[in-house]
Amino acid sequence: MNDENYTIGSGNVFADADLPDAEECFERAELLCYLASEVSRRNLSRHRAASLLGISPLRVFCLLQTRWSGFSLQRLRQMKAKFERNVAVS
């Protein structure tokens, strides 16, 4: 069997698909995944996550569904910074 008909990806599926603003799309996707995983890892309710992130519980739902159309890159960066500042010390 000949396996010469494949292409090794760049690590950015948006760039590999030749989409516009591929780097921004990739960063937004990474940030959404980070934020959704932090909500889950910290076992936060939507209301508690909304309070920490400064958004509505409905927007947390959208975040958890990784619906990025309503979140700018700058806003996602701000929310990540809020999670990083909110560290529990025991």
N, CA and C atoms as an extended XYZ file, in Angstrom:
270
Properties=species:S:1:pos:R:3:atomname:S:1:resname:S:1:resid:I:1 pbc="F F F"
N         0.845       -1.182        0.000 N   MET     1
C         0.000        0.000        0.000 CA  MET     1
C         0.887        1.241        0.000 C   MET     1
N         0.556        2.212       -0.826 N   ASN     2
C         1.329        3.434       -0.960 CA  ASN     2
C         0.665        4.551       -0.167 C   ASN     2
N         1.381        5.110        0.808 N   ASP     3
C         0.837        6.159        1.680 CA  ASP     3
C         1.354        7.548        1.307 C   ASP     3
N         1.623        7.803        0.051 N   GLU     4
C         2.173        9.088       -0.361 CA  GLU     4
C         1.110       10.152       -0.606 C   GLU     4
N        -0.161        9.859       -0.443 N   ASN     5
C        -1.244       10.805       -0.725 CA  ASN     5
C        -1.782       11.448        0.540 C   ASN     5
N        -0.907       12.053        1.292 N   TYR     6
C        -1.337       12.761        2.489 CA  TYR     6
C        -0.483       14.018        2.645 C   TYR     6
N        -0.989       14.916        3.441 N   THR     7
C        -0.265       16.155        3.729 CA  THR     7
C        -0.171       16.296        5.237 C   THR     7
N         0.995       16.642        5.699 N   ILE     8
C         1.179       16.871        7.128 CA  ILE     8
C         0.670       18.269        7.441 C   ILE     8
N        -0.206       18.362        8.438 N   GLY     9
C        -0.808       19.633        8.809 CA  GLY     9
C         0.169       20.557        9.511 C   GLY     9
N        -0.182       21.812        9.518 N   SER    10
C         0.658       22.835       10.142 CA  SER    10
C         0.424       22.938       11.648 C   SER    10
N        -0.657       22.348       12.125 N   GLY    11
C        -1.058       22.508       13.521 CA  GLY    11
C        -2.166       23.534       13.665 C   GLY    11
N        -2.463       24.230       12.591 N   ASN    12
C        -3.552       25.207       12.575 CA  ASN    12
C        -4.510       24.791       11.466 C   ASN    12
N        -5.625       24.189       11.855 N   VAL    13
C        -6.568       23.677       10.856 CA  VAL    13
C        -7.155       24.797        9.994 C   VAL    13
N        -7.224       25.994       10.544 N   PHE    14
C        -7.771       27.122        9.802 CA  PHE    14
C        -6.809       27.546        8.690 C   PHE    14
N        -5.518       27.532        8.982 N   ALA    15
C        -4.509       27.842        7.965 CA  ALA    15
C        -4.458       26.732        6.928 C   ALA    15
N        -4.550       25.483        7.390 N   ASP    16
C        -4.519       24.350        6.460 CA  ASP    16
C        -5.693       24.394        5.490 C   ASP    16
N        -6.831       24.927        5.961 N   ALA    17
C        -8.009       25.053        5.105 CA  ALA    17
C        -7.967       26.352        4.297 C   ALA    17
N        -6.883       27.107        4.454 N   ASP    18
C        -6.674       28.359        3.718 CA  ASP    18
C        -7.783       29.375        3.982 C   ASP    18
N        -8.211       29.433        5.249 N   LEU    19
C        -9.256       30.381        5.630 CA  LEU    19
C        -8.649       31.737        5.974 C   LEU    19
N        -9.398       32.817        5.736 N   PRO    20
C        -8.889       34.138        6.107 CA  PRO    20
C        -8.792       34.261        7.633 C   PRO    20
N        -7.857       35.059        8.095 N   ASP    21
C        -7.649       35.289        9.539 CA  ASP    21
C        -7.429       33.990       10.309 C   ASP    21
N        -6.671       33.093        9.714 N   ALA    22
C        -6.462       31.767       10.295 CA  ALA    22
C        -5.835       31.829       11.683 C   ALA    22
N        -4.867       32.712       11.885 N   GLU    23
C        -4.209       32.803       13.193 CA  GLU    23
C        -5.184       33.273       14.264 C   GLU    23
N        -6.006       34.265       13.931 N   GLU    24
C        -6.997       34.755       14.892 CA  GLU    24
C        -8.027       33.673       15.203 C   GLU    24
N        -8.482       32.979       14.189 N   CYS    25
C        -9.449       31.890       14.405 CA  CYS    25
C        -8.865       30.819       15.313 C   CYS    25
N        -7.606       30.477       15.080 N   PHE    26
C        -6.950       29.456       15.889 CA  PHE    26
C        -6.844       29.904       17.345 C   PHE    26
N        -6.445       31.159       17.556 N   GLU    27
C        -6.331       31.661       18.927 CA  GLU    27
C        -7.692       31.712       19.610 C   GLU    27
N        -8.725       32.121       18.883 N   ARG    28
C       -10.069       32.149       19.470 CA  ARG    28
C       -10.505       30.743       19.867 C   ARG    28
N       -10.243       29.782       19.004 N   ALA    29
C       -10.611       28.390       19.304 CA  ALA    29
C        -9.872       27.892       20.543 C   ALA    29
N        -8.577       28.196       20.635 N   GLU    30
C        -7.803       27.782       21.806 CA  GLU    30
C        -8.337       28.430       23.080 C   GLU    30
N        -8.664       29.713       23.012 N   LEU    31
C        -9.187       30.412       24.179 CA  LEU    31
C       -10.544       29.863       24.598 C   LEU    31
N       -11.409       29.608       23.645 N   LEU    32
C       -12.721       29.029       23.972 CA  LEU    32
C       -12.559       27.683       24.649 C   LEU    32
N       -11.683       26.858       24.135 N   CYS    33
C       -11.451       25.540       24.745 CA  CYS    33
C       -10.902       25.684       26.155 C   CYS    33
N        -9.968       26.609       26.337 N   TYR    34
C        -9.405       26.848       27.669 CA  TYR    34
C       -10.503       27.273       28.646 C   TYR    34
N       -11.292       28.259       28.240 N   LEU    35
C       -12.328       28.784       29.136 CA  LEU    35
C       -13.361       27.715       29.473 C   LEU    35
N       -13.809       26.975       28.478 N   ALA    36
C       -14.800       25.914       28.723 CA  ALA    36
C       -14.218       24.839       29.640 C   ALA    36
N       -12.958       24.488       29.430 N   SER    37
C       -12.366       23.451       30.277 CA  SER    37
C       -12.156       23.954       31.705 C   SER    37
N       -11.844       25.235       31.883 N   GLU    38
C       -11.687       25.789       33.230 CA  GLU    38
C       -13.020       25.807       33.983 C   GLU    38
N       -14.087       26.165       33.299 N   VAL    39
C       -15.414       26.133       33.940 CA  VAL    39
C       -15.699       24.716       34.419 C   VAL    39
N       -15.420       23.752       33.570 N   SER    40
C       -15.660       22.355       33.926 CA  SER    40
C       -14.716       21.884       35.029 C   SER    40
N       -13.421       22.184       34.881 N   ARG    41
C       -12.422       21.736       35.861 CA  ARG    41
C       -12.705       22.289       37.245 C   ARG    41
N       -13.157       23.531       37.297 N   ARG    42
C       -13.464       24.167       38.574 CA  ARG    42
C       -14.863       23.831       39.066 C   ARG    42
N       -15.599       23.065       38.259 N   ASN    43
C       -16.952       22.646       38.605 CA  ASN    43
C       -17.841       23.849       38.927 C   ASN    43
N       -17.758       24.881       38.075 N   LEU    44
C       -18.526       26.100       38.286 CA  LEU    44
C       -19.917       25.995       37.682 C   LEU    44
N       -20.885       26.506       38.389 N   SER    45
C       -22.217       26.634       37.809 CA  SER    45
C       -22.155       27.748       36.770 C   SER    45
N       -23.151       27.796       35.904 N   ARG    46
C       -23.179       28.876       34.909 CA  ARG    46
C       -23.243       30.237       35.588 C   ARG    46
N       -23.991       30.322       36.676 N   HIS    47
C       -24.112       31.601       37.375 CA  HIS    47
C       -22.783       32.028       38.005 C   HIS    47
N       -22.079       31.084       38.605 N   ARG    48
C       -20.787       31.405       39.225 CA  ARG    48
C       -19.765       31.779       38.150 C   ARG    48
N       -19.726       31.022       37.052 N   ALA    49
C       -18.803       31.337       35.957 CA  ALA    49
C       -19.127       32.708       35.373 C   ALA    49
N       -20.416       33.011       35.240 N   ALA    50
C       -20.836       34.316       34.714 CA  ALA    50
C       -20.343       35.429       35.614 C   ALA    50
N       -20.455       35.234       36.910 N   SER    51
C       -20.002       36.234       37.868 CA  SER    51
C       -18.491       36.446       37.774 C   SER    51
N       -17.737       35.365       37.672 N   LEU    52
C       -16.278       35.464       37.584 CA  LEU    52
C       -15.825       36.120       36.281 C   LEU    52
N       -16.529       35.806       35.189 N   LEU    53
C       -16.106       36.282       33.876 CA  LEU    53
C       -16.722       37.622       33.480 C   LEU    53
N       -17.733       38.053       34.222 N   GLY    54
C       -18.377       39.322       33.910 CA  GLY    54
C       -19.288       39.259       32.693 C   GLY    54
N       -19.921       38.105       32.516 N   ILE    55
C       -20.867       37.916       31.411 CA  ILE    55
C       -22.138       37.293       31.970 C   ILE    55
N       -23.177       37.211       31.152 N   SER    56
C       -24.446       36.622       31.602 CA  SER    56
C       -24.359       35.096       31.580 C   SER    56
N       -25.223       34.435       32.358 N   PRO    57
C       -25.270       32.970       32.308 CA  PRO    57
C       -25.568       32.441       30.903 C   PRO    57
N       -26.364       33.172       30.137 N   LEU    58
C       -26.638       32.755       28.756 CA  LEU    58
C       -25.362       32.784       27.923 C   LEU    58
N       -24.518       33.802       28.139 N   ARG    59
C       -23.246       33.878       27.412 CA  ARG    59
C       -22.308       32.752       27.857 C   ARG    59
N       -22.390       32.347       29.124 N   VAL    60
C       -21.598       31.199       29.583 CA  VAL    60
C       -22.052       29.953       28.838 C   VAL    60
N       -23.356       29.796       28.667 N   PHE    61
C       -23.879       28.652       27.912 CA  PHE    61
C       -23.277       28.653       26.509 C   PHE    61
N       -23.276       29.801       25.853 N   CYS    62
C       -22.698       29.900       24.511 CA  CYS    62
C       -21.215       29.564       24.530 C   CYS    62
N       -20.519       30.021       25.555 N   LEU    63
C       -19.102       29.724       25.713 CA  LEU    63
C       -18.884       28.217       25.841 C   LEU    63
N       -19.700       27.577       26.654 N   LEU    64
C       -19.562       26.135       26.867 CA  LEU    64
C       -19.910       25.333       25.621 C   LEU    64
N       -20.728       25.904       24.766 N   GLN    65
C       -21.060       25.264       23.493 CA  GLN    65
C       -20.038       25.635       22.412 C   GLN    65
N       -19.002       26.363       22.806 N   THR    66
C       -17.947       26.877       21.930 CA  THR    66
C       -18.506       27.586       20.704 C   THR    66
N       -19.482       28.449       20.964 N   ARG    67
C       -20.051       29.303       19.914 CA  ARG    67
C       -19.297       30.624       19.930 C   ARG    67
N       -18.308       30.742       19.104 N   TRP    68
C       -17.421       31.887       19.182 CA  TRP    68
C       -17.901       33.117       18.447 C   TRP    68
N       -18.990       33.042       17.732 N   SER    69
C       -19.416       34.191       16.931 CA  SER    69
C       -19.715       35.421       17.780 C   SER    69
N       -20.077       35.251       19.013 N   GLY    70
C       -20.411       36.382       19.867 CA  GLY    70
C       -19.277       36.864       20.750 C   GLY    70
N       -18.083       36.294       20.585 N   PHE    71
C       -16.956       36.644       21.443 CA  PHE    71
C       -15.789       37.133       20.595 C   PHE    71
N       -15.383       38.372       20.840 N   SER    72
C       -14.208       38.897       20.136 CA  SER    72
C       -12.952       38.282       20.748 C   SER    72
N       -11.876       38.344       20.007 N   LEU    73
C       -10.604       37.837       20.502 CA  LEU    73
C       -10.187       38.605       21.757 C   LEU    73
N       -10.377       39.906       21.740 N   GLN    74
C       -10.022       40.724       22.902 CA  GLN    74
C       -10.841       40.311       24.129 C   GLN    74
N       -12.135       40.077       23.944 N   ARG    75
C       -13.000       39.685       25.064 CA  ARG    75
C       -12.586       38.328       25.623 C   ARG    75
N       -12.249       37.388       24.750 N   LEU    76
C       -11.806       36.068       25.201 CA  LEU    76
C       -10.511       36.180       25.997 C   LEU    76
N        -9.606       37.040       25.547 N   ARG    77
C        -8.360       37.255       26.280 CA  ARG    77
C        -8.639       37.838       27.663 C   ARG    77
N        -9.587       38.767       27.736 N   GLN    78
C        -9.944       39.370       29.023 CA  GLN    78
C       -10.522       38.326       29.974 C   GLN    78
N       -11.371       37.451       29.448 N   MET    79
C       -11.968       36.414       30.304 CA  MET    79
C       -10.895       35.449       30.796 C   MET    79
N        -9.941       35.097       29.936 N   LYS    80
C        -8.853       34.216       30.372 CA  LYS    80
C        -8.066       34.884       31.489 C   LYS    80
N        -7.798       36.171       31.348 N   ALA    81
C        -7.056       36.900       32.380 CA  ALA    81
C        -7.822       36.892       33.702 C   ALA    81
N        -9.148       36.990       33.641 N   LYS    82
C        -9.937       36.946       34.868 CA  LYS    82
C        -9.811       35.602       35.559 C   LYS    82
N        -9.815       34.529       34.797 N   PHE    83
C        -9.623       33.207       35.389 CA  PHE    83
C        -8.230       33.079       35.991 C   PHE    83
N        -7.234       33.619       35.312 N   GLU    84
C        -5.865       33.494       35.811 CA  GLU    84
C        -5.662       34.303       37.081 C   GLU    84
N        -6.390       35.432       37.224 N   ARG    85
C        -6.291       36.238       38.441 CA  ARG    85
C        -7.059       35.602       39.591 C   ARG    85
N        -8.088       34.820       39.276 N   ASN    86
C        -8.944       34.231       40.297 CA  ASN    86
C        -8.377       32.868       40.697 C   ASN    86
N        -7.319       32.878       41.458 N   VAL    87
C        -6.668       31.651       41.892 CA  VAL    87
C        -6.931       31.445       43.365 C   VAL    87
N        -7.399       30.279       43.703 N   ALA    88
C        -7.657       29.970       45.109 CA  ALA    88
C        -6.356       29.531       45.769 C   ALA    88
N        -6.045       30.127       46.913 N   VAL    89
C        -4.841       29.758       47.662 CA  VAL    89
C        -5.316       29.056       48.924 C   VAL    89
N        -4.746       27.879       49.142 N   SER    90
C        -5.142       27.136       50.353 CA  SER    90
C        -3.931       26.742       51.164 C   SER    90
